[in-house]
């Protein structure tokens, strides 16, 4: 019998190879069975995951994540993009997700939003926010403080609505249409260059430096410099 779902375990992550010819409903059943069979092996780990071998819509990706969590004791921190060097990506993504989840949980005004913004949705919030999903093209997230997207930021993000420019925007995959922090905007024509310049799956942070919005790769060293 053909193995339609193959799991490859890394430290902090699991690469999931999916059959690209199977009906999606059957694939979900096979995925659920695979994780039920592996539940004792994985235990209650916190992991990043990647889906390989098949092109998925955001909705399908969300369904697969829900299938994994309902069929095991795993906590899926985030989904990373396809690229080489999966071990480093899993470690960076998991470290980033844990840090920002803790930062939001420790703050008095931090909020979580589980799910992805799509179909032109606009989400406005007081205080900082952690999006447990993606922000698709044409959608916007607006916050008075910081914005953290534990997924892909492909739409618009406006942080620092309180007028201060020390806030930041972070995402596990950063290909935005427009960014604004305080009174500083990133030019749309330049933002197109990000898609080709940034490595998919590499967490990135946008913040104001020297009077302009600059992008930094998120590393353990950078996280250690930030207050919790």
N, C-alpha and C positions, 0 to 999 in steps of 0.2 A: 504493500500500500504506500502511496506517495506521501511523504512527510510534508504537509502543507504549511506548518509553522515550525521554525527552528530558532532556538534561543541560544545566544552566546553571552555568557556572563562576564562582566568586567567588575573591577572595584568601583563601586558607586554607580554602576549602570548595567543595563541589559540591552543588547542589540537583538531585535526581533525580525527575522527574515520571513516574509510572507509570500505565499504562492500568488502569482499575478493572474492566474487563469480561473481561480475558484470564485463562485458567487460570494458576495460579501457576507451574506447571512450565514452561509456555511463556514466561512472563514472565522467569523465571530465564535461559532460553536467550537471549532477546532482550537482556537486561541484559548477559550475558557477551559477546555479539557487539558490543554498543555499546562496551564498555570495551576490547575487543580492537582495535576500529577506532580508538579514541581514545588508545591506549597511548602512541604517540609524542608526542602533544600534551601529555598530563599528565605523562609521565616518571615519576620516583620521588618525587613530592610526598608530604608528610604533610598530610592533610586531615581536616576534619570533614565529614560528609555529612548531608543531610536527605532523607527520602522523602516525596513529596507526591502527592496525587491518589488515594491508596488507603489504606484502613485495614489495618494489618498487625499480626499477633500478634508477640510477642517472638521466637518461634522463626523466623517468616518473616523478620523483620528481621535476625536473625543469619545466616540462609542467604543473604540478599542481600549482606550485608557480606562473607561468605566468597566469594561469587561475584565480587564486585568485586576482591578482593585476589588471587584465583586467576587472574583474566583480565587483570591489569594489574600494574604495578610500584608502584602506590599503596599507601601505608600509611594505613589508616583509623584516625584517632585516637579518634573518637567519633561518635555519632549524636545530632543535636539534634532538639528537638521542632519542631512547625509553629508559626510565628508571623511577624509582620511584622519588617522590619529584619534580613533574613538575613545581610547582610554583617557587621554588628556581632556577631551571634550566632556566626557562623563564626569570626571573629577571637577573640572571648572564649573560645569553647570550645576552639579549637586552642591558644591560649596557655595555658589552664588545663591541658589534657591534657599538653602538652609539659613544663610546669613540674613537675607532680606525678610524671610518669614519670621525669624527671631526679632529683627528690628521692628517689624510692624506689630508683632505680638506684644513687645515690651513698651511700645509707645501708647500714650493715652488717646491719640487721635488716629492711629493706624487702622486701616480697613482692608478686608479681603474681598475680592470679587471672583467667584469661581465660574469659569466659562469664558468663551471668546466673544469679542464684539464683532458683529458682522452686519451686512445689509444696511450700512449707513448709520449704525447705532452711535449715539453720543452718550458718554457717561461723565457726569460732573460730580465732584466730591470735595468736601471740606477735609483738609488734612491729607496725609500721605495715603497711598493705596497700592496694594499688591494685586495684580491681575493674574489669576491662576489659569492662564489661557493665552490667546493671541489677540491682537488688535489688527483686523484685516483692513485692506485698502478701502478708503472712503469712510472709515470710522474714526472717532475721536475720543480721547480720554483727556479730561481736564481736571487738574488738581491744584489746590492752593499750596501744596508742598511738593513732596517727591512722588515719582511714578516708577513702579517696578513692574515689568511685564515678564512673567515666567513662561515665555513663549516667544512668538514672533511679533515684533512691532512693525507693521507695514502701513499703518494709517498715520493719523496725526496725534501728537502728544503735546500738551501745554502744561508745564509745571511752574511752580512759583507764582500762582495766581494771587498770592498775598503781596506781590510787588517786589519780593526779595530775589536776588539772583544767585544765592548760595545753594539752591535746591538742585536736584539732578533727575535725569531720566535714565533708567537702566533696562536692558532687555537681553534675553538670551540669544536673540537673533534680531539684529538692528538694520532694517531696510525701510525707514520711515518716509512718508511723503512730506511732512512738515514737522518741525520741532520748534518749540518756544519755551524759554526758561526766563521768568521775570519779564523784562522788557527786551530781551535778546531773541532774535529769530534766526533760524538757519535758512539760507536762501534755497528756494525750491530747485533751481537749476543745479546747485551744487549737491543737493541731497541725492540726485540721481547717481552721482558718482559713488555714493556709499555702497550701493548694491554690488558694484563690481569690485570695490576695494576691501570690504569687510568679509572675513572668512565665515561662511555659514556655520552656525553652531558655536561660534565664539562669543561669549557674553561681552556686551559693550555698555559703557556708561557715557552719557553726554552731560557735560557740566560747563559752566562759564569760566573761562580762563583768559586773562589778558584782554577782556572786553569782547570776547566772542565765544560761541559755543564750540567746544572741542570734544573729540571722541577718544576714549581710552578703553583698551581691553581690560576686562575685569580679571584680576589675578588675586591669589591669596594675599600677596603683599599689599595690594591696593585695599582690599577689604580690611586688613589689619590696621590701616591708617584711618579708616572711617569710624566715627563713634557709633556704638550700638544703641 
